[in-house]
Amino acid sequence: MEILTSEAIAARAEAIGVPLSRLAAEAELAPSTPYRWKTGGSNSRTLRAVQKALEARERALLLNLVELHPDLVERTAA
């Protein structure tokens, strides 16, 4: 898995409406972790952990979308 930058993680989190502090908590990190990234406090372990939480949220949103609108998947596959 390629590790995203803190900026990319923040942009994707904002796009789905999830605060970075929430993703950090879901990754079992301190909610303040993403704010330390702004001062150069990021490391691959914390980025990877928050990225995993973000990707889990994105997958859940996609699955919910498919459940609510299965016709979209059928049209796309055709």
Distance bins in CASP14 RR format, pairs under 12 A and 6 or more apart:
PFRMAT RR
TARGET T0000
AUTHOR 0000-0000-0000
RMODE 2
METHOD distances of the structure
MODEL  1
1 44 0 0 0 0 0 1 0 0 0 0 0
1 47 0 0 0 0 0 1 0 0 0 0 0
1 48 1 0 0 1 0 0 0 0 0 0 0
1 49 0 0 0 0 0 1 0 0 0 0 0
1 51 1 0 0 1 0 0 0 0 0 0 0
1 52 0 0 0 0 1 0 0 0 0 0 0
1 54 0 0 0 0 0 1 0 0 0 0 0
1 55 0 0 0 0 1 0 0 0 0 0 0
2 8 0 0 0 0 0 1 0 0 0 0 0
2 44 0 0 0 0 0 1 0 0 0 0 0
2 47 0 0 0 0 0 1 0 0 0 0 0
2 48 0 0 0 0 0 1 0 0 0 0 0
2 51 0 0 0 0 1 0 0 0 0 0 0
2 55 0 0 0 0 0 1 0 0 0 0 0
3 9 0 0 0 0 1 0 0 0 0 0 0
3 42 0 0 0 0 1 0 0 0 0 0 0
3 43 0 0 0 0 1 0 0 0 0 0 0
3 44 1 0 1 0 0 0 0 0 0 0 0
3 45 0 0 0 0 1 0 0 0 0 0 0
3 46 0 0 0 0 0 1 0 0 0 0 0
3 47 1 0 1 0 0 0 0 0 0 0 0
3 48 1 0 1 0 0 0 0 0 0 0 0
3 49 0 0 0 0 0 1 0 0 0 0 0
3 50 0 0 0 0 0 1 0 0 0 0 0
3 51 1 0 0 1 0 0 0 0 0 0 0
3 52 0 0 0 0 0 1 0 0 0 0 0
3 54 0 0 0 0 0 1 0 0 0 0 0
3 55 0 0 0 0 0 1 0 0 0 0 0
4 10 0 0 0 0 1 0 0 0 0 0 0
4 11 0 0 0 0 1 0 0 0 0 0 0
4 12 1 0 0 1 0 0 0 0 0 0 0
4 13 0 0 0 0 0 1 0 0 0 0 0
4 23 0 0 0 0 0 1 0 0 0 0 0
4 37 0 0 0 0 0 1 0 0 0 0 0
4 42 0 0 0 0 0 1 0 0 0 0 0
4 44 0 0 0 0 0 1 0 0 0 0 0
4 46 0 0 0 0 0 1 0 0 0 0 0
4 47 1 0 0 1 0 0 0 0 0 0 0
4 48 0 0 0 0 1 0 0 0 0 0 0
4 49 0 0 0 0 0 1 0 0 0 0 0
4 50 0 0 0 0 1 0 0 0 0 0 0
4 51 1 0 1 0 0 0 0 0 0 0 0
4 52 0 0 0 0 0 1 0 0 0 0 0
4 53 0 0 0 0 0 1 0 0 0 0 0
4 54 0 0 0 0 1 0 0 0 0 0 0
4 55 0 0 0 0 1 0 0 0 0 0 0
4 58 0 0 0 0 0 1 0 0 0 0 0
5 11 0 0 0 0 1 0 0 0 0 0 0
5 12 0 0 0 0 0 1 0 0 0 0 0
5 37 0 0 0 0 1 0 0 0 0 0 0
5 40 0 0 0 0 0 1 0 0 0 0 0
5 42 0 0 0 0 1 0 0 0 0 0 0
5 44 0 0 0 0 0 1 0 0 0 0 0
5 47 1 0 0 1 0 0 0 0 0 0 0
5 48 0 0 0 0 0 1 0 0 0 0 0
5 50 0 0 0 0 0 1 0 0 0 0 0
5 51 0 0 0 0 1 0 0 0 0 0 0
6 12 0 0 0 0 0 1 0 0 0 0 0
6 13 0 0 0 0 0 1 0 0 0 0 0
6 20 0 0 0 0 1 0 0 0 0 0 0
6 23 0 0 0 0 0 1 0 0 0 0 0
6 24 0 0 0 0 0 1 0 0 0 0 0
6 33 0 0 0 0 1 0 0 0 0 0 0
6 34 1 0 0 1 0 0 0 0 0 0 0
6 35 0 0 0 0 0 1 0 0 0 0 0
6 36 0 0 0 0 1 0 0 0 0 0 0
6 37 1 1 0 0 0 0 0 0 0 0 0
6 38 1 0 0 1 0 0 0 0 0 0 0
6 39 0 0 0 0 0 1 0 0 0 0 0
6 40 0 0 0 0 1 0 0 0 0 0 0
6 41 0 0 0 0 1 0 0 0 0 0 0
6 42 1 0 1 0 0 0 0 0 0 0 0
6 43 0 0 0 0 0 1 0 0 0 0 0
6 44 0 0 0 0 0 1 0 0 0 0 0
6 46 0 0 0 0 1 0 0 0 0 0 0
6 47 1 0 0 1 0 0 0 0 0 0 0
6 48 0 0 0 0 0 1 0 0 0 0 0
6 50 0 0 0 0 1 0 0 0 0 0 0
6 51 0 0 0 0 1 0 0 0 0 0 0
6 54 0 0 0 0 0 1 0 0 0 0 0
7 13 0 0 0 0 0 1 0 0 0 0 0
7 14 0 0 0 0 0 1 0 0 0 0 0
7 20 0 0 0 0 0 1 0 0 0 0 0
7 34 0 0 0 0 0 1 0 0 0 0 0
7 37 0 0 0 0 1 0 0 0 0 0 0
7 38 0 0 0 0 1 0 0 0 0 0 0
7 40 0 0 0 0 0 1 0 0 0 0 0
7 42 0 0 0 0 1 0 0 0 0 0 0
7 47 0 0 0 0 0 1 0 0 0 0 0
8 14 0 0 0 0 0 1 0 0 0 0 0
8 15 0 0 0 0 0 1 0 0 0 0 0
8 20 0 0 0 0 0 1 0 0 0 0 0
8 37 0 0 0 0 0 1 0 0 0 0 0
8 42 0 0 0 0 0 1 0 0 0 0 0
8 47 0 0 0 0 1 0 0 0 0 0 0
8 50 0 0 0 0 0 1 0 0 0 0 0
8 51 0 0 0 0 1 0 0 0 0 0 0
8 54 0 0 0 0 1 0 0 0 0 0 0
8 55 0 0 0 0 0 1 0 0 0 0 0
9 15 0 0 0 0 0 1 0 0 0 0 0
9 16 0 0 0 0 0 1 0 0 0 0 0
9 18 0 0 0 0 0 1 0 0 0 0 0
9 19 0 0 0 0 0 1 0 0 0 0 0
9 20 1 0 0 1 0 0 0 0 0 0 0
9 23 1 0 0 1 0 0 0 0 0 0 0
9 24 0 0 0 0 0 1 0 0 0 0 0
9 27 0 0 0 0 0 1 0 0 0 0 0
9 33 0 0 0 0 0 1 0 0 0 0 0
9 34 1 0 0 1 0 0 0 0 0 0 0
9 37 0 0 0 0 1 0 0 0 0 0 0
9 42 0 0 0 0 1 0 0 0 0 0 0
9 46 0 0 0 0 0 1 0 0 0 0 0
9 47 1 0 0 1 0 0 0 0 0 0 0
9 48 0 0 0 0 0 1 0 0 0 0 0
9 49 0 0 0 0 0 1 0 0 0 0 0
9 50 1 0 1 0 0 0 0 0 0 0 0
9 51 1 0 1 0 0 0 0 0 0 0 0
9 52 0 0 0 0 0 1 0 0 0 0 0
9 53 0 0 0 0 1 0 0 0 0 0 0
9 54 1 0 1 0 0 0 0 0 0 0 0
9 55 0 0 0 0 1 0 0 0 0 0 0
9 57 0 0 0 0 0 1 0 0 0 0 0
9 58 0 0 0 0 0 1 0 0 0 0 0
10 16 0 0 0 0 0 1 0 0 0 0 0
10 17 0 0 0 0 0 1 0 0 0 0 0
10 18 0 0 0 0 0 1 0 0 0 0 0
10 19 0 0 0 0 0 1 0 0 0 0 0
10 20 1 0 0 1 0 0 0 0 0 0 0
10 21 0 0 0 0 0 1 0 0 0 0 0
10 23 0 0 0 0 1 0 0 0 0 0 0
10 24 0 0 0 0 0 1 0 0 0 0 0
10 34 1 0 0 1 0 0 0 0 0 0 0
10 35 0 0 0 0 0 1 0 0 0 0 0
10 37 0 0 0 0 1 0 0 0 0 0 0
10 38 0 0 0 0 1 0 0 0 0 0 0
10 42 0 0 0 0 0 1 0 0 0 0 0
10 47 0 0 0 0 0 1 0 0 0 0 0
10 50 0 0 0 0 1 0 0 0 0 0 0
10 51 0 0 0 0 0 1 0 0 0 0 0
10 54 0 0 0 0 1 0 0 0 0 0 0
11 17 0 0 0 0 0 1 0 0 0 0 0
11 18 0 0 0 0 0 1 0 0 0 0 0
11 20 0 0 0 0 0 1 0 0 0 0 0
11 54 0 0 0 0 0 1 0 0 0 0 0
12 18 0 0 0 0 1 0 0 0 0 0 0
12 20 0 0 0 0 0 1 0 0 0 0 0
12 23 0 0 0 0 1 0 0 0 0 0 0
12 50 0 0 0 0 0 1 0 0 0 0 0
12 51 0 0 0 0 1 0 0 0 0 0 0
12 53 0 0 0 0 0 1 0 0 0 0 0
12 54 1 0 1 0 0 0 0 0 0 0 0
12 55 0 0 0 0 1 0 0 0 0 0 0
12 57 0 0 0 0 1 0 0 0 0 0 0
12 58 1 0 0 1 0 0 0 0 0 0 0
12 61 0 0 0 0 0 1 0 0 0 0 0
13 19 1 0 0 1 0 0 0 0 0 0 0
13 20 1 0 1 0 0 0 0 0 0 0 0
13 21 0 0 0 0 1 0 0 0 0 0 0
13 22 0 0 0 0 1 0 0 0 0 0 0
13 23 1 0 1 0 0 0 0 0 0 0 0
13 24 0 0 0 0 0 1 0 0 0 0 0
13 26 0 0 0 0 0 1 0 0 0 0 0
13 27 0 0 0 0 0 1 0 0 0 0 0
13 34 0 0 0 0 1 0 0 0 0 0 0
13 37 0 0 0 0 0 1 0 0 0 0 0
13 50 0 0 0 0 1 0 0 0 0 0 0
13 51 0 0 0 0 1 0 0 0 0 0 0
13 53 0 0 0 0 1 0 0 0 0 0 0
13 54 1 0 1 0 0 0 0 0 0 0 0
13 55 0 0 0 0 0 1 0 0 0 0 0
13 57 0 0 0 0 1 0 0 0 0 0 0
13 58 0 0 0 0 1 0 0 0 0 0 0
13 61 0 0 0 0 0 1 0 0 0 0 0
14 20 0 0 0 0 1 0 0 0 0 0 0
14 22 0 0 0 0 0 1 0 0 0 0 0
14 23 0 0 0 0 0 1 0 0 0 0 0
14 34 0 0 0 0 0 1 0 0 0 0 0
14 54 0 0 0 0 0 1 0 0 0 0 0
15 54 0 0 0 0 0 1 0 0 0 0 0
15 57 0 0 0 0 0 1 0 0 0 0 0
15 58 0 0 0 0 1 0 0 0 0 0 0
15 61 0 0 0 0 0 1 0 0 0 0 0
16 22 0 0 0 0 0 1 0 0 0 0 0
16 23 0 0 0 0 1 0 0 0 0 0 0
16 53 0 0 0 0 0 1 0 0 0 0 0
16 54 0 0 0 0 1 0 0 0 0 0 0
16 55 0 0 0 0 0 1 0 0 0 0 0
16 56 0 0 0 0 0 1 0 0 0 0 0
16 57 1 0 0 1 0 0 0 0 0 0 0
16 58 1 0 0 1 0 0 0 0 0 0 0
16 59 0 0 0 0 0 1 0 0 0 0 0
16 60 0 0 0 0 1 0 0 0 0 0 0
16 61 1 0 0 1 0 0 0 0 0 0 0
16 62 0 0 0 0 0 1 0 0 0 0 0
16 64 0 0 0 0 0 1 0 0 0 0 0
16 65 0 0 0 0 0 1 0 0 0 0 0
17 23 0 0 0 0 0 1 0 0 0 0 0
17 54 0 0 0 0 0 1 0 0 0 0 0
17 57 0 0 0 0 1 0 0 0 0 0 0
17 58 0 0 0 0 0 1 0 0 0 0 0
17 61 0 0 0 0 1 0 0 0 0 0 0
18 24 0 0 0 0 0 1 0 0 0 0 0
18 25 0 0 0 0 0 1 0 0 0 0 0
18 26 0 0 0 0 1 0 0 0 0 0 0
18 27 0 0 0 0 0 1 0 0 0 0 0
18 34 0 0 0 0 0 1 0 0 0 0 0
18 50 0 0 0 0 0 1 0 0 0 0 0
18 53 0 0 0 0 1 0 0 0 0 0 0
18 54 1 0 0 1 0 0 0 0 0 0 0
18 55 0 0 0 0 0 1 0 0 0 0 0
18 56 0 0 0 0 0 1 0 0 0 0 0
18 57 1 0 1 0 0 0 0 0 0 0 0
18 58 0 0 0 0 1 0 0 0 0 0 0
18 60 0 0 0 0 0 1 0 0 0 0 0
18 61 0 0 0 0 1 0 0 0 0 0 0
19 25 0 0 0 0 1 0 0 0 0 0 0
19 26 0 0 0 0 0 1 0 0 0 0 0
19 31 0 0 0 0 1 0 0 0 0 0 0
19 32 0 0 0 0 0 1 0 0 0 0 0
19 34 0 0 0 0 1 0 0 0 0 0 0
19 35 0 0 0 0 0 1 0 0 0 0 0
19 50 0 0 0 0 0 1 0 0 0 0 0
19 53 0 0 0 0 0 1 0 0 0 0 0
19 54 0 0 0 0 0 1 0 0 0 0 0
19 57 0 0 0 0 0 1 0 0 0 0 0
20 26 0 0 0 0 0 1 0 0 0 0 0
20 27 0 0 0 0 0 1 0 0 0 0 0
20 29 0 0 0 0 0 1 0 0 0 0 0
20 30 0 0 0 0 0 1 0 0 0 0 0
20 31 0 0 0 0 1 0 0 0 0 0 0
20 32 0 0 0 0 1 0 0 0 0 0 0
20 33 0 0 0 0 1 0 0 0 0 0 0
20 34 1 1 0 0 0 0 0 0 0 0 0
20 35 1 0 0 1 0 0 0 0 0 0 0
20 36 0 0 0 0 0 1 0 0 0 0 0
20 37 0 0 0 0 1 0 0 0 0 0 0
20 38 0 0 0 0 0 1 0 0 0 0 0
20 42 0 0 0 0 0 1 0 0 0 0 0
20 46 0 0 0 0 0 1 0 0 0 0 0
20 47 0 0 0 0 0 1 0 0 0 0 0
20 50 1 0 0 1 0 0 0 0 0 0 0
20 51 0 0 0 0 0 1 0 0 0 0 0
20 53 0 0 0 0 1 0 0 0 0 0 0
20 54 0 0 0 0 1 0 0 0 0 0 0
20 57 0 0 0 0 0 1 0 0 0 0 0
21 27 0 0 0 0 0 1 0 0 0 0 0
21 29 0 0 0 0 1 0 0 0 0 0 0
21 30 0 0 0 0 1 0 0 0 0 0 0
21 31 1 1 0 0 0 0 0 0 0 0 0
21 32 1 0 0 1 0 0 0 0 0 0 0
21 33 0 0 0 0 1 0 0 0 0 0 0
21 34 1 0 0 1 0 0 0 0 0 0 0
21 35 1 0 0 1 0 0 0 0 0 0 0
21 36 0 0 0 0 0 1 0 0 0 0 0
21 37 0 0 0 0 0 1 0 0 0 0 0
21 50 0 0 0 0 0 1 0 0 0 0 0
21 53 0 0 0 0 0 1 0 0 0 0 0
22 29 0 0 0 0 0 1 0 0 0 0 0
22 31 1 0 0 1 0 0 0 0 0 0 0
22 33 0 0 0 0 0 1 0 0 0 0 0
22 34 0 0 0 0 1 0 0 0 0 0 0
22 50 0 0 0 0 0 1 0 0 0 0 0
22 53 0 0 0 0 1 0 0 0 0 0 0
22 54 0 0 0 0 0 1 0 0 0 0 0
22 56 0 0 0 0 0 1 0 0 0 0 0
22 57 0 0 0 0 1 0 0 0 0 0 0
23 29 0 0 0 0 1 0 0 0 0 0 0
23 30 0 0 0 0 0 1 0 0 0 0 0
23 31 0 0 0 0 1 0 0 0 0 0 0
23 33 0 0 0 0 1 0 0 0 0 0 0
23 34 1 0 0 1 0 0 0 0 0 0 0
23 37 0 0 0 0 0 1 0 0 0 0 0
23 46 0 0 0 0 0 1 0 0 0 0 0
23 47 0 0 0 0 0 1 0 0 0 0 0
23 49 0 0 0 0 1 0 0 0 0 0 0
23 50 1 0 1 0 0 0 0 0 0 0 0
23 51 0 0 0 0 1 0 0 0 0 0 0
23 52 0 0 0 0 1 0 0 0 0 0 0
23 53 1 0 1 0 0 0 0 0 0 0 0
23 54 1 0 1 0 0 0 0 0 0 0 0
23 55 0 0 0 0 0 1 0 0 0 0 0
23 56 0 0 0 0 1 0 0 0 0 0 0
23 57 1 0 0 1 0 0 0 0 0 0 0
23 58 0 0 0 0 0 1 0 0 0 0 0
24 30 1 0 0 1 0 0 0 0 0 0 0
24 31 1 0 1 0 0 0 0 0 0 0 0
24 32 1 0 0 1 0 0 0 0 0 0 0
24 33 1 0 1 0 0 0 0 0 0 0 0
24 34 1 0 1 0 0 0 0 0 0 0 0
24 35 0 0 0 0 1 0 0 0 0 0 0
24 36 0 0 0 0 1 0 0 0 0 0 0
24 37 0 0 0 0 1 0 0 0 0 0 0
24 42 0 0 0 0 0 1 0 0 0 0 0
24 46 1 0 0 1 0 0 0 0 0 0 0
24 47 0 0 0 0 0 1 0 0 0 0 0
24 49 1 0 0 1 0 0 0 0 0 0 0
24 50 1 0 1 0 0 0 0 0 0 0 0
24 51 0 0 0 0 0 1 0 0 0 0 0
24 52 0 0 0 0 0 1 0 0 0 0 0
24 53 1 0 0 1 0 0 0 0 0 0 0
24 54 0 0 0 0 0 1 0 0 0 0 0
25 31 1 0 1 0 0 0 0 0 0 0 0
25 32 0 0 0 0 0 1 0 0 0 0 0
25 33 0 0 0 0 1 0 0 0 0 0 0
25 34 0 0 0 0 0 1 0 0 0 0 0
25 49 0 0 0 0 0 1 0 0 0 0 0
25 50 0 0 0 0 1 0 0 0 0 0 0
25 53 0 0 0 0 1 0 0 0 0 0 0
26 33 0 0 0 0 0 1 0 0 0 0 0
26 34 0 0 0 0 0 1 0 0 0 0 0
26 49 0 0 0 0 1 0 0 0 0 0 0
26 50 0 0 0 0 1 0 0 0 0 0 0
26 51 0 0 0 0 0 1 0 0 0 0 0
26 52 0 0 0 0 1 0 0 0 0 0 0
26 53 1 0 1 0 0 0 0 0 0 0 0
26 54 0 0 0 0 1 0 0 0 0 0 0
26 55 0 0 0 0 0 1 0 0 0 0 0
26 56 1 0 0 1 0 0 0 0 0 0 0
26 57 1 0 0 1 0 0 0 0 0 0 0
26 60 0 0 0 0 0 1 0 0 0 0 0
27 33 0 0 0 0 1 0 0 0 0 0 0
27 34 0 0 0 0 0 1 0 0 0 0 0
27 45 0 0 0 0 1 0 0 0 0 0 0
27 46 1 0 0 1 0 0 0 0 0 0 0
27 47 0 0 0 0 1 0 0 0 0 0 0
27 48 0 0 0 0 1 0 0 0 0 0 0
27 49 1 1 0 0 0 0 0 0 0 0 0
27 50 1 0 1 0 0 0 0 0 0 0 0
27 51 0 0 0 0 1 0 0 0 0 0 0
27 52 1 0 0 1 0 0 0 0 0 0 0
27 53 1 0 1 0 0 0 0 0 0 0 0
27 54 0 0 0 0 1 0 0 0 0 0 0
27 55 0 0 0 0 0 1 0 0 0 0 0
27 56 0 0 0 0 1 0 0 0 0 0 0
27 57 0 0 0 0 0 1 0 0 0 0 0
28 45 0 0 0 0 0 1 0 0 0 0 0
28 46 0 0 0 0 0 1 0 0 0 0 0
28 49 1 0 0 1 0 0 0 0 0 0 0
28 50 0 0 0 0 0 1 0 0 0 0 0
28 52 0 0 0 0 0 1 0 0 0 0 0
28 53 0 0 0 0 1 0 0 0 0 0 0
29 35 0 0 0 0 0 1 0 0 0 0 0
29 36 0 0 0 0 0 1 0 0 0 0 0
29 37 0 0 0 0 0 1 0 0 0 0 0
29 42 0 0 0 0 0 1 0 0 0 0 0
29 43 0 0 0 0 0 1 0 0 0 0 0
29 45 0 0 0 0 1 0 0 0 0 0 0
29 46 1 0 1 0 0 0 0 0 0 0 0
29 47 0 0 0 0 0 1 0 0 0 0 0
29 48 0 0 0 0 0 1 0 0 0 0 0
29 49 1 0 1 0 0 0 0 0 0 0 0
29 50 1 0 0 1 0 0 0 0 0 0 0
29 51 0 0 0 0 0 1 0 0 0 0 0
29 52 0 0 0 0 0 1 0 0 0 0 0
29 53 0 0 0 0 1 0 0 0 0 0 0
30 36 0 0 0 0 1 0 0 0 0 0 0
30 46 0 0 0 0 1 0 0 0 0 0 0
30 49 0 0 0 0 0 1 0 0 0 0 0
30 50 0 0 0 0 0 1 0 0 0 0 0
31 50 0 0 0 0 0 1 0 0 0 0 0
31 53 0 0 0 0 0 1 0 0 0 0 0
32 38 0 0 0 0 0 1 0 0 0 0 0
32 39 0 0 0 0 0 1 0 0 0 0 0
32 41 0 0 0 0 0 1 0 0 0 0 0
32 46 0 0 0 0 0 1 0 0 0 0 0
33 39 0 0 0 0 0 1 0 0 0 0 0
33 40 0 0 0 0 0 1 0 0 0 0 0
33 41 0 0 0 0 1 0 0 0 0 0 0
33 42 0 0 0 0 1 0 0 0 0 0 0
33 43 0 0 0 0 1 0 0 0 0 0 0
33 45 0 0 0 0 0 1 0 0 0 0 0
33 46 1 0 1 0 0 0 0 0 0 0 0
33 47 0 0 0 0 1 0 0 0 0 0 0
33 49 0 0 0 0 1 0 0 0 0 0 0
33 50 1 0 0 1 0 0 0 0 0 0 0
33 53 0 0 0 0 0 1 0 0 0 0 0
34 40 0 0 0 0 0 1 0 0 0 0 0
34 41 0 0 0 0 1 0 0 0 0 0 0
34 42 0 0 0 0 1 0 0 0 0 0 0
34 46 0 0 0 0 1 0 0 0 0 0 0
34 47 0 0 0 0 1 0 0 0 0 0 0
34 49 0 0 0 0 0 1 0 0 0 0 0
34 50 1 0 0 1 0 0 0 0 0 0 0
34 51 0 0 0 0 0 1 0 0 0 0 0
34 53 0 0 0 0 0 1 0 0 0 0 0
34 54 0 0 0 0 0 1 0 0 0 0 0
35 41 0 0 0 0 1 0 0 0 0 0 0
35 42 0 0 0 0 0 1 0 0 0 0 0
35 46 0 0 0 0 0 1 0 0 0 0 0
35 50 0 0 0 0 0 1 0 0 0 0 0
36 42 1 0 0 1 0 0 0 0 0 0 0
36 43 0 0 0 0 1 0 0 0 0 0 0
36 46 0 0 0 0 1 0 0 0 0 0 0
36 47 0 0 0 0 0 1 0 0 0 0 0
36 50 0 0 0 0 0 1 0 0 0 0 0
37 43 0 0 0 0 1 0 0 0 0 0 0
37 44 0 0 0 0 0 1 0 0 0 0 0
37 46 1 0 0 1 0 0 0 0 0 0 0
37 47 1 0 0 1 0 0 0 0 0 0 0
37 50 0 0 0 0 1 0 0 0 0 0 0
40 46 0 0 0 0 0 1 0 0 0 0 0
40 47 0 0 0 0 0 1 0 0 0 0 0
41 47 0 0 0 0 0 1 0 0 0 0 0
42 48 0 0 0 0 0 1 0 0 0 0 0
42 49 0 0 0 0 0 1 0 0 0 0 0
42 50 0 0 0 0 1 0 0 0 0 0 0
42 51 0 0 0 0 0 1 0 0 0 0 0
43 49 0 0 0 0 0 1 0 0 0 0 0
43 50 0 0 0 0 0 1 0 0 0 0 0
44 50 0 0 0 0 0 1 0 0 0 0 0
44 51 0 0 0 0 1 0 0 0 0 0 0
45 51 0 0 0 0 0 1 0 0 0 0 0
45 52 0 0 0 0 0 1 0 0 0 0 0
46 52 0 0 0 0 0 1 0 0 0 0 0
46 53 0 0 0 0 0 1 0 0 0 0 0
47 53 0 0 0 0 0 1 0 0 0 0 0
47 54 0 0 0 0 0 1 0 0 0 0 0
48 54 0 0 0 0 0 1 0 0 0 0 0
48 55 0 0 0 0 0 1 0 0 0 0 0
49 55 0 0 0 0 0 1 0 0 0 0 0
49 56 0 0 0 0 0 1 0 0 0 0 0
50 56 0 0 0 0 0 1 0 0 0 0 0
50 57 0 0 0 0 0 1 0 0 0 0 0
51 57 0 0 0 0 0 1 0 0 0 0 0
51 58 0 0 0 0 0 1 0 0 0 0 0
52 58 0 0 0 0 0 1 0 0 0 0 0
52 59 0 0 0 0 0 1 0 0 0 0 0
53 59 0 0 0 0 0 1 0 0 0 0 0
53 60 0 0 0 0 0 1 0 0 0 0 0
54 60 0 0 0 0 0 1 0 0 0 0 0
54 61 0 0 0 0 0 1 0 0 0 0 0
55 61 0 0 0 0 0 1 0 0 0 0 0
55 62 0 0 0 0 0 1 0 0 0 0 0
56 62 0 0 0 0 0 1 0 0 0 0 0
56 63 0 0 0 0 0 1 0 0 0 0 0
57 63 0 0 0 0 0 1 0 0 0 0 0
57 64 0 0 0 0 0 1 0 0 0 0 0
58 64 0 0 0 0 0 1 0 0 0 0 0
58 65 0 0 0 0 0 1 0 0 0 0 0
59 65 0 0 0 0 0 1 0 0 0 0 0
59 66 0 0 0 0 0 1 0 0 0 0 0
60 66 0 0 0 0 0 1 0 0 0 0 0
60 67 0 0 0 0 0 1 0 0 0 0 0
61 67 0 0 0 0 0 1 0 0 0 0 0
61 68 0 0 0 0 0 1 0 0 0 0 0
62 68 0 0 0 0 0 1 0 0 0 0 0
62 69 0 0 0 0 0 1 0 0 0 0 0
62 72 0 0 0 0 0 1 0 0 0 0 0
62 73 0 0 0 0 1 0 0 0 0 0 0
63 69 0 0 0 0 0 1 0 0 0 0 0
63 70 0 0 0 0 0 1 0 0 0 0 0
63 73 0 0 0 0 0 1 0 0 0 0 0
64 70 0 0 0 0 0 1 0 0 0 0 0
65 71 0 0 0 0 0 1 0 0 0 0 0
65 72 1 0 0 1 0 0 0 0 0 0 0
65 73 0 0 0 0 1 0 0 0 0 0 0
65 76 0 0 0 0 0 1 0 0 0 0 0
66 72 1 0 0 1 0 0 0 0 0 0 0
66 73 1 0 1 0 0 0 0 0 0 0 0
66 74 0 0 0 0 0 1 0 0 0 0 0
66 76 0 0 0 0 0 1 0 0 0 0 0
66 77 0 0 0 0 0 1 0 0 0 0 0
67 73 0 0 0 0 0 1 0 0 0 0 0
69 75 0 0 0 0 1 0 0 0 0 0 0
69 76 0 0 0 0 0 1 0 0 0 0 0
70 76 0 0 0 0 0 1 0 0 0 0 0
70 77 0 0 0 0 0 1 0 0 0 0 0
71 77 0 0 0 0 0 1 0 0 0 0 0
71 78 0 0 0 0 0 1 0 0 0 0 0
72 78 0 0 0 0 0 1 0 0 0 0 0
END
